[in-house]
Amino acid sequence: MDENTDFSAATQNEEAEVWISTEEKRLIISPIEDITAHSVTRGSRDVTLLGLQFENSEEGEHSTNVLLHRLKLRLEDRNGQWLSAPDRIFSRLAAVKTSNHSIIYAQYHANSMNQNPITLHFSSADTITSLMPDSLSLVVDISKDAKCNNFRITIDSTSWFDVTIERTNGLRPRITDDAGKPISAINLASDYTVILESSLKSTFLNYPNPFGNKGKEETIFTYYLNKNAHIELRIYSLIGELVWKKRFSASEPQGQKGMHDNGNLIPIIWDGRNGNGHRVLNGTYVALLWTNYGETATTKIAVIK
């Protein structure tokens, strides 16, 4: 009732849905293991250096998304020295969806990478839902005249991730470890990547080396092919006994032209067993890689159990 006119006051009934979170939004960031390309050649393209997984901790019907807008990273060499000119190493640097590299969040070419650290501004935010972990990868094209022999990518602080909670006018989630403890220093880093000459002899090696003990049950052979080829890997003892061999055709992934390593084309993996499936003895072995276009390369392997 309107007290001035004694008439019923006009009212309008409206409803609005307001989402209220009863706990602090948390975001867990962790590296994806065994994704870095340990060796590359000049001119290599779409090489994966670092993979990141993001877990939105909130659950429930009204959980909110986290948006990733920008990411800062830096480059350093094996001595820990910052590399002042990324454009002298990379012709392209991009943040892409790990499961589909055609989905590109940010991409920079050499003429826009003249400072270190580098800030990647996403053209559209990466949406991190609570339904499943999200992941992205940092990939590069190596310059044909790269002026560096080794490098790695590092992300030193949680402040280097520009993340906000969706529909909160820029509110930032708390970045934590797996146990839920807030962190500020995050120290994410790729493995070191070595730039090699584009030849079979300079790129044929294996890692880990030595291998064979717990956690290192397999070794990966890296190599560069300058054309599609039929190849054969043979492993011998030091007295010349054939221990294991494996052939691949030019149409198989292992026989394709290019650099073969994690983060590149598929490499060859040996589990330390002989042709009969038995573990070989501790010691040194010689690996020979043969191609049908006449090029061969050798490397030594150490097995320790």
N, C-alpha and C positions, 0 to 999 in steps of 0.2 A: 504494500500500500504506500503510495506517494504521500508523505506527510503534509505537503503543501496544497495538494489538490483533492485529497481523499479518494483519488482514483487508483486503480490497480496499476502498479508500475510495469512498464514493458520490459520483458526479459527475453534473452535469446540463449538457448541451450546449445553449447558447442563442446565437443569432445576432442581431445588430442592425445595421441599415444606418446608417452615419454619413456625412453629406455634408461634405466638406471643400473649401472654396474656396481655391485656390492664389493668387488675386490679390485685391486690395482691391476691394470693391464700389464702383462709381462710379455717380452719377446726374447726368445732364445736364439742365438746366432752361433753356428758351428761350421767348421770346414767340412767339405766332402773329401773323404780320403781317396788316395791313389788316383787322382785325376790330372795331376800336373804332367805336362810333357817335359821329361828330363833332358832331352836333346832335340835340337831342331837344326834345320839348315837355313841359310839365307834365302829369302823368298818364300818360305813356308807360309801357308794361309790357314786361317781359322784354327789356330793352335790354342788349346785350353791350358790356362795357367793356374787358375784358382776357382774352386767351386764353393759356394756358400749355401747353407741350409738355414731357413728361417722357420721357427715354430711359434705360432700364436697360441699363447697358453690358455686363453679364455675359452670356456665351453658353455653350451646351453643354447636355448632357443633364441635368445637375444644377444648372442655374442657379436662383437663388432670386429671389423677388419682393421688391419694395420696397413698403412700405405708407405712404401719406400720411394722417396722422391730424388734423392741424390746420394752419391757414394764417393768418398775420397780415398785415394790409395797413393802409395809411393813406390818407387823403384830403387833398389840397392844392388850392389854387386856382392860378390862372395866375401869381400873384406868389410862389409857393412857400410860402404861409402854410398851416399846418395848419388844417383845418376842424373846429371843436370839437364840432359837433353833427350827426353824420351823419343822425340821425333827422329833421332839418329839411330834408333833401334827398331821402332815399330812404324809401319805405314798405316796401321789401323789398330784401334783398341775399342772393344765393345763389351757391353754387359748384355747377356742373352739368357733366355730360358734354357736351363740345363737339358731338358728333354727335347727341345726343339729350337735349334740355333737360328731358325728363320724369324723367331719372335725376338726382336731387338728392342731393349729398353733405352739404351744410350749407345752412341757410336761416334768416335772421333777419328779423324785422319791426321796425317803427319803435320800438316800446317797449323793444327790447333792443339798440338801436344808439345809445346815448347817450355813447359814448366813442370817441376816436380816438387810437391805432390800434384796429382791430377785429380780434378773433381769431375765426375761423370754426372751430368744433369739428365735425368730421365725424361724422354719426350712424353711418356705417360707413366703414371706411378705403377709400380709392381704391387698388386693387391695380395696381401697375405691373410688368408682366411684361417679360421680355427678348425676347418674340416680336415685338413691334411697339411703336412709341412710343405713349404714352398722352397724352390731352389733356383739360383741363377749362377752362371759361369762367366768369368772374365776371359775373353778370347782375344787373340792378336793375330795380325799378319806381320811377319818379320820382314824388315826392309831388305831389299836385295843387296844393299851395301851397308848393312848393320855395322856400327862402329863399336861393338861390345862383344866380349866373349862369353860372359855369364851374367845372370841377373835373377832377381826374384821380385814378386809383388808382396807388399806388406800393408796391413791395415792396423794402425796402432791404438786407436781409441774408439769407444762406442760413439763418441761425438762425431765421428767421421761418417756415421749413418744418419741421414736426414729422414727420420721416420715419424709419422703422426698416426693418431687413432682416427679412423674415419668418423665424420660427423661430430667432431669435438672442437672445431675451430683451432686446430693446430696442437692439441694436447699430445704430448710425447709419451709413449709407453716406457716402462722401466725395462732396460736390457739386463738380463740375468744369466747366470750359468745354469746348468742342468738341475741343480739343487734349489734353484729359486733365489740364490744370493745375488743382489745387485752388484754389477761390475762397471768400471769405467775404462780401465785398460783391458784391451781384448787380445792384442798380439796375434792376429791372424796373419799367416804367411804361407805363400806357396813354397814348394821345394825349389831349389835352384835349377835353372834351365841353362844349358850350355849350347852355344851356337857353333855348329861344326860346318866344315866344308861339304859341298854336295857330292860326296863320293862314297862308295861302299866301304872302302878301307878305313876312312876316317870316322865313320859312323857306326861300324859294327863293334858293339860292346854289350856287356850284360850287367844288370843290377837287380837285386843286391849282389854284391860280390866281395867277400864270400857269402854263401847262402847254405841253407840246409838245416839250420837250427830252428828252434821254436819261434814262430812269427815270421820266419824267412824260408818257408818250405819250397818256394818257387823262385826262379830267376827269369827276368825278361830280357830278351835279345832285341836291341835296337839296330836299325840299318836303313840305309837310303838306297832306293832303286831309281835309276834315271829313266827307266821304261818298264812297262808291264813285263813280267818275266816268270818263267818256271824256275823255282828255286829249290834247293835242298840244304838242310842243316844237318851236319854230322858232328857228333861228339866222340872224341877219342881219348883213351888213356895216354899217359906219357910214353908208353911202350908201343903205341900204335894200334891198340885193339879198339875196334869199333864198339862203342857203348850204346849209342842211340842215334837214330836218324829220322827225319821227317821231311816229306816232299809236299810242295804246294804248287799248284798250277797258276798260270798268269791270270786266270779268271777268278781265282780265290782272293779274298781280302789281303792275305799275306803276300801275294805276288803283284800287288798293284804299285804303280809308279808313285814315288814320294817317300816321305820319312815315316818309318814305322816305330811307334813308341806310344805309351799312354798319352792321351791328349792329341794324338795324330792318327795315322792309319794303324790297323791292328798289328801288333808285333807277334813274335813267336815266344812261347812260354815253355820252359822245361821244369819238370817237378823233381828232378834229381833221380829218376828211375831209369834203368836200362831197358833194352828192348823186350825183356821178359817181365817187366813190371816190378823188378826188385830195386830197392834203394841201393845206390852206388856207395862205395866206400869213401871215407874221407880222403881228400887229396886234391891234386891239381889235374885238370882236364883241358883239352884243346878243342875249341869249337871251330868248324870250318863251314862257311856259308858259300854255296856255289850258285851261279846263275847260268842260264842257258845262253846268255850273250857273251860269255867268256870271262866275266869278272868274278873274282873270289876274294874272300877276306877271312882272317883268323883272329881269334882272341882266346885268352886263357881264363879258365873258370876255377874257382876254389870252392870245394864242398867241405863244410864243417858241420857235424851233427852233435 
